């Protein structure tokens, strides 16, 4: 038998085949590891770019750790008294321990005031308006400034759902209390452990608790779905030639125009930030303006809407209004709450799906 014959036969012999299979398997595993490492490095690079762009410190730790550092700085800068420092520190400790938000960044009643504003409006450019049924506003606080927008927007969504008996029964079981950010982190991890959004879990390393990792639309959907809340995830993938997203504005208008008893606000995500859409305006020339609750708006600023001595003005409304020309991110995602999941739907929602609108 020639050397060539022995070489060829060796590929088909029982003795040689396992060795070849083992080598091929090992090579495939090594390539997979390299791909994952490359993807992780690219993700870390992109995340670092976002950190630099939005001023997010790498070593700020989780909610409690950041709150303690921020409170200490506020005292040193003269922004807080010693008494206020201990009050805020106690509230933070209670929020972390009990899993209930301390309410220090919450502003209630803005939706009611907006309804009054539109009811009394005369003249102006607004032809029609549509608002969500209810929502409180949650601002970034000492513990989450720079990374907590996703959590604060989720709290806004939850503040609306607790006002509806159907959702209140499913989510809160008779105790309509808004969870703190550390509690939300635990709820998202619990959703991952139940098998919701496995890919998202891997991207965030499977851990959120005691971290300052950002969350986005997919984490919102995973958590709510795990709690049997039905969600619709919508991707607005391609802007028009001028960089605007007219179909997003039209979709939002149609959502709030629904003839139903209860309309929750919408979660809006784009690169580096998220906000809550509470309604939409249609002007007399037919153009649309979104009405936005932004976590970056301070509680002091939002409480201006509640001042009886000072009626809501067009200037004040500027912090809520967003025109198409002011929203030119490459892509947007929206999360809409659409009902309660059935048993069959619960399992199906473990794999996240989105409606893509180009």
C-alpha positions as CSV (number, residue, x, y, z in Angstrom):
1,X,0.0,0.0,0.0
2,X,1.4,3.3,-1.0
3,X,1.7,6.3,1.4
4,X,-1.0,8.1,-0.5
5,X,-3.4,5.1,-0.2
6,X,-2.7,4.8,3.6
7,X,-3.3,8.6,4.0
8,X,-6.7,8.4,2.2
9,X,-7.8,5.3,3.9
10,X,-6.9,6.8,7.2
11,X,-9.7,9.4,6.9
12,X,-12.3,6.6,6.8
13,X,-10.9,4.2,9.3
14,X,-12.5,3.6,12.7
15,X,-9.3,4.4,14.4
16,X,-8.6,7.7,12.7
17,X,-12.1,9.2,12.5
18,X,-12.5,10.1,16.2
19,X,-9.2,12.0,16.2
20,X,-10.4,14.0,13.2
21,X,-13.8,14.7,14.7
22,X,-12.1,15.8,18.0
23,X,-9.8,18.1,16.1
24,X,-12.7,19.6,14.1
25,X,-14.8,20.1,17.2
26,X,-12.0,21.7,19.1
27,X,-11.3,24.0,16.2
28,X,-14.9,25.0,16.1
29,X,-15.0,25.7,19.8
30,X,-11.9,27.8,19.5
31,X,-13.3,29.8,16.7
32,X,-16.6,30.3,18.6
33,X,-14.6,31.5,21.6
34,X,-12.6,33.9,19.5
35,X,-15.8,35.3,17.9
36,X,-17.4,35.8,21.3
37,X,-14.3,37.5,22.6
38,X,-14.2,39.8,19.6
39,X,-17.9,40.6,19.9
40,X,-17.4,41.4,23.7
41,X,-14.4,43.7,22.9
42,X,-16.5,45.5,20.3
43,X,-19.4,45.8,22.7
44,X,-17.1,47.2,25.4
45,X,-15.6,49.7,23.0
46,X,-19.1,50.9,21.9
47,X,-20.2,51.1,25.6
48,X,-17.1,53.1,26.5
49,X,-17.9,55.5,23.7
50,X,-21.4,56.0,25.1
51,X,-20.0,56.4,28.6
52,X,-17.7,59.2,27.4
53,X,-20.5,60.8,25.4
54,X,-23.0,60.8,28.2
55,X,-20.7,61.3,31.2
56,X,-21.1,57.9,32.8
57,X,-18.3,57.0,35.2
58,X,-17.1,53.4,35.0
59,X,-16.5,52.9,38.7
60,X,-19.6,54.4,40.2
61,X,-21.0,51.1,41.3
62,X,-24.6,50.3,41.9
63,X,-27.5,52.4,43.1
64,X,-26.6,52.4,46.8
65,X,-22.9,53.1,46.3
66,X,-23.5,55.9,43.8
67,X,-26.1,57.5,46.1
68,X,-23.8,57.6,49.0
69,X,-21.0,59.2,47.0
70,X,-23.3,61.7,45.3
71,X,-24.9,62.7,48.7
72,X,-21.5,63.3,50.2
73,X,-20.5,65.5,47.2
74,X,-23.7,67.4,47.5
75,X,-23.0,68.2,51.2
76,X,-19.4,69.3,50.3
77,X,-20.8,71.5,47.5
78,X,-23.3,73.1,49.8
79,X,-26.3,71.7,47.9
80,X,-27.5,69.6,50.9
81,X,-27.6,70.3,54.6
82,X,-26.3,67.6,57.0
83,X,-29.9,66.9,58.1
84,X,-31.0,66.5,54.4
85,X,-28.0,64.2,53.8
86,X,-29.1,61.8,56.6
87,X,-32.7,61.9,55.4
88,X,-31.8,61.0,51.9
89,X,-29.4,58.4,53.0
90,X,-32.0,56.8,55.2
91,X,-34.6,56.9,52.3
92,X,-32.0,55.3,50.0
93,X,-31.3,52.5,52.5
94,X,-35.1,51.9,53.0
95,X,-35.7,51.8,49.2
96,X,-32.9,49.3,48.7
97,X,-34.0,47.1,51.7
98,X,-37.7,47.1,51.1
99,X,-37.6,47.2,47.3
100,X,-39.9,50.1,47.1
101,X,-39.0,53.5,45.5
102,X,-38.7,56.3,48.0
103,X,-40.7,58.7,45.9
104,X,-38.1,61.5,46.2
105,X,-37.8,61.9,42.4
106,X,-41.5,61.4,41.7
107,X,-43.9,64.2,40.5
108,X,-47.6,63.3,40.4
109,X,-50.5,65.1,38.8
110,X,-48.9,66.5,35.6
111,X,-51.3,64.6,33.3
112,X,-54.3,66.1,35.2
113,X,-52.8,69.5,34.8
114,X,-52.2,69.0,31.1
115,X,-55.8,67.9,30.6
116,X,-56.8,71.2,32.3
117,X,-54.4,73.1,30.0
118,X,-55.9,71.7,26.8
119,X,-59.5,72.2,28.1
120,X,-58.9,75.9,28.7
121,X,-56.8,76.5,25.6
122,X,-58.0,79.1,23.2
123,X,-56.3,80.0,19.9
124,X,-52.7,78.8,19.5
125,X,-51.5,76.2,17.0
126,X,-52.8,73.0,18.5
127,X,-55.7,71.5,16.6
128,X,-55.9,68.1,18.4
129,X,-54.2,66.3,21.3
130,X,-54.2,62.8,22.8
131,X,-52.8,61.9,26.2
132,X,-52.2,58.6,28.0
133,X,-54.6,57.8,30.8
134,X,-52.2,58.4,33.6
135,X,-48.5,58.6,34.4
136,X,-46.3,60.0,37.2
137,X,-42.9,61.5,36.3
138,X,-39.7,60.0,37.7
139,X,-36.5,62.0,37.6
140,X,-32.9,60.7,37.8
141,X,-31.7,60.8,41.5
142,X,-28.5,60.7,43.5
143,X,-28.3,57.0,43.0
144,X,-28.8,56.6,39.3
145,X,-27.8,59.8,37.5
146,X,-26.1,59.0,34.2
147,X,-27.4,55.5,33.8
148,X,-30.8,55.0,35.3
149,X,-33.1,56.4,32.5
150,X,-34.4,53.0,31.5
151,X,-35.4,52.2,35.1
152,X,-37.0,55.6,35.6
153,X,-39.1,55.2,32.4
154,X,-40.2,51.8,33.5
155,X,-41.3,53.3,36.8
156,X,-43.4,55.8,34.8
157,X,-45.0,52.9,32.9
158,X,-45.7,51.1,36.1
159,X,-47.2,54.2,37.7
160,X,-49.7,54.2,34.9
161,X,-50.5,50.4,35.1
162,X,-51.2,50.5,38.8
163,X,-54.1,52.9,38.2
164,X,-55.9,50.3,36.1
165,X,-57.6,47.5,38.0
166,X,-56.8,44.9,35.4
167,X,-53.0,45.5,35.5
168,X,-52.9,46.4,39.2
169,X,-54.3,43.0,40.1
170,X,-51.7,41.2,37.9
171,X,-48.7,43.3,38.8
172,X,-49.2,44.5,42.3
173,X,-51.6,42.1,43.9
174,X,-53.3,44.7,46.0
175,X,-50.2,46.6,46.9
176,X,-49.7,49.3,44.2
177,X,-46.2,50.3,45.2
178,X,-43.5,51.3,42.6
179,X,-40.4,49.1,42.9
180,X,-37.0,50.7,43.5
181,X,-34.2,50.5,40.9
182,X,-32.4,47.7,42.8
183,X,-35.7,45.8,43.0
184,X,-36.2,46.2,39.2
185,X,-32.7,44.9,38.7
186,X,-33.7,41.8,40.6
187,X,-36.9,41.4,38.7
188,X,-35.0,41.5,35.3
189,X,-32.6,38.9,36.5
190,X,-35.5,36.8,37.6
191,X,-37.0,37.1,34.1
192,X,-33.7,36.0,32.6
193,X,-33.7,33.0,34.9
194,X,-37.1,32.0,33.7
195,X,-35.8,32.0,30.1
196,X,-36.9,35.4,28.9
197,X,-34.5,37.1,26.4
198,X,-31.6,34.8,26.7
199,X,-29.5,36.8,24.2
200,X,-30.0,40.0,26.2
201,X,-29.0,38.2,29.4
202,X,-25.8,37.1,27.8
203,X,-25.0,40.6,26.5
204,X,-25.3,42.0,30.0
205,X,-23.4,39.2,31.6
206,X,-26.4,37.8,33.3
207,X,-26.1,40.3,36.2
208,X,-27.6,43.7,37.0
209,X,-27.9,43.8,40.8
210,X,-25.3,46.1,42.4
211,X,-24.3,47.5,39.0
212,X,-24.9,50.6,37.0
213,X,-25.5,48.8,33.7
214,X,-27.9,50.5,31.4
215,X,-31.1,48.7,30.4
216,X,-33.1,49.2,27.3
217,X,-36.4,48.2,25.5
218,X,-35.6,44.5,25.5
219,X,-35.0,44.3,29.2
220,X,-38.3,46.2,29.8
221,X,-40.2,43.7,27.6
222,X,-38.5,40.7,29.3
223,X,-39.4,41.9,32.8
224,X,-43.0,42.8,32.0
225,X,-43.5,39.6,30.0
226,X,-42.2,37.5,32.9
227,X,-44.9,39.2,35.1
228,X,-47.6,38.2,32.5
229,X,-47.9,41.7,30.9
230,X,-48.3,41.6,27.1
231,X,-46.0,44.0,25.2
232,X,-45.4,45.0,21.7
233,X,-41.9,45.9,20.6
234,X,-41.7,48.1,17.6
235,X,-38.5,49.0,15.7
236,X,-38.3,52.2,13.6
237,X,-35.3,51.2,11.6
238,X,-34.9,53.6,8.7
239,X,-35.3,57.4,8.8
240,X,-36.5,59.4,5.8
241,X,-34.0,61.2,3.6
242,X,-33.8,64.2,5.9
243,X,-33.1,62.0,8.9
244,X,-36.6,62.3,10.4
245,X,-39.0,59.5,11.4
246,X,-42.5,60.5,10.2
247,X,-43.8,56.9,10.5
248,X,-42.8,56.9,14.2
249,X,-44.9,60.0,14.8
250,X,-47.8,58.6,12.8
251,X,-47.6,55.3,14.7
252,X,-47.6,57.1,18.1
253,X,-50.6,59.3,17.0
254,X,-52.6,56.2,16.0
255,X,-51.7,54.5,19.3
256,X,-53.0,57.4,21.4
257,X,-56.1,57.8,19.2
258,X,-57.4,54.3,20.1
259,X,-61.0,54.3,21.3
260,X,-60.3,52.3,24.5
261,X,-60.8,52.8,28.2
262,X,-57.2,52.8,29.2
263,X,-54.0,53.9,27.3
264,X,-50.7,53.5,29.1
265,X,-47.7,55.7,28.1
266,X,-45.0,54.4,25.7
267,X,-41.4,53.5,26.4
268,X,-39.1,55.2,23.8
269,X,-35.5,54.0,23.3
270,X,-32.7,55.3,21.1
271,X,-28.9,55.1,21.4
272,X,-27.7,56.3,24.8
273,X,-31.1,57.4,26.2
274,X,-34.7,56.5,26.7
275,X,-37.8,58.5,27.5
276,X,-41.6,58.1,28.0
277,X,-44.1,59.2,25.5
278,X,-47.3,60.5,27.3
279,X,-49.1,61.8,24.3
280,X,-49.1,63.6,21.0
281,X,-50.3,66.9,19.6
282,X,-51.5,67.6,16.1
283,X,-51.1,71.2,14.9
284,X,-53.4,73.1,12.6
285,X,-51.1,72.5,9.7
286,X,-51.3,68.8,10.3
287,X,-47.8,68.3,11.8
288,X,-47.3,66.2,14.9
289,X,-45.4,66.8,18.1
290,X,-44.7,64.1,20.7
291,X,-45.2,64.8,24.4
292,X,-42.3,63.4,26.4
293,X,-41.6,62.7,30.0
294,X,-37.8,62.8,30.2
295,X,-36.0,61.4,33.3
296,X,-33.3,64.0,32.9
297,X,-35.9,66.7,33.7
298,X,-35.6,67.5,37.4
299,X,-38.4,67.2,40.0
300,X,-38.1,70.9,40.6
301,X,-38.7,71.5,36.9
302,X,-41.7,69.1,36.6
303,X,-43.3,70.6,39.7
304,X,-43.6,73.9,37.9
305,X,-46.5,72.3,36.0
306,X,-48.4,72.0,39.3
307,X,-48.1,75.6,40.3
308,X,-51.7,77.1,40.7
309,X,-50.4,80.6,40.6
310,X,-48.6,80.1,37.3
311,X,-50.7,78.6,34.4
312,X,-49.0,76.3,32.0
313,X,-47.4,78.4,29.2
314,X,-46.1,77.6,25.7
315,X,-42.6,78.2,27.1
316,X,-43.1,75.6,29.8
317,X,-44.5,73.1,27.3
318,X,-41.2,73.2,25.4
319,X,-39.7,70.7,27.9
320,X,-42.4,68.2,26.9
321,X,-42.8,68.8,23.1
322,X,-40.6,67.1,20.5
323,X,-41.0,67.8,16.8
324,X,-39.8,65.5,14.0
325,X,-36.8,67.7,13.3
326,X,-35.8,67.3,16.9
327,X,-35.8,63.5,16.8
328,X,-33.1,62.4,14.3
329,X,-31.5,59.4,15.9
330,X,-30.8,56.6,13.4
331,X,-33.1,54.1,15.0
332,X,-35.9,54.1,17.7
333,X,-37.6,51.4,19.6
334,X,-41.0,51.6,21.3
335,X,-42.5,49.4,23.9
336,X,-46.3,49.4,24.2
337,X,-48.2,47.5,26.9
338,X,-51.1,45.8,25.1
339,X,-52.8,43.5,27.6
340,X,-52.3,40.4,29.8
341,X,-50.6,37.2,28.6
342,X,-52.4,33.9,28.3
343,X,-50.6,30.7,29.4
344,X,-49.7,29.9,25.7
345,X,-48.5,33.5,25.1
346,X,-46.3,33.4,28.2
347,X,-44.0,30.7,26.8
348,X,-44.0,32.3,23.3
349,X,-42.8,35.6,24.7
350,X,-39.6,34.2,26.1
351,X,-38.2,34.7,22.6
352,X,-38.4,38.5,21.9
353,X,-39.9,39.5,18.6
354,X,-40.3,43.0,17.2
355,X,-42.4,44.6,14.5
356,X,-40.0,46.3,12.2
357,X,-41.2,49.5,10.5
358,X,-38.8,50.9,7.9
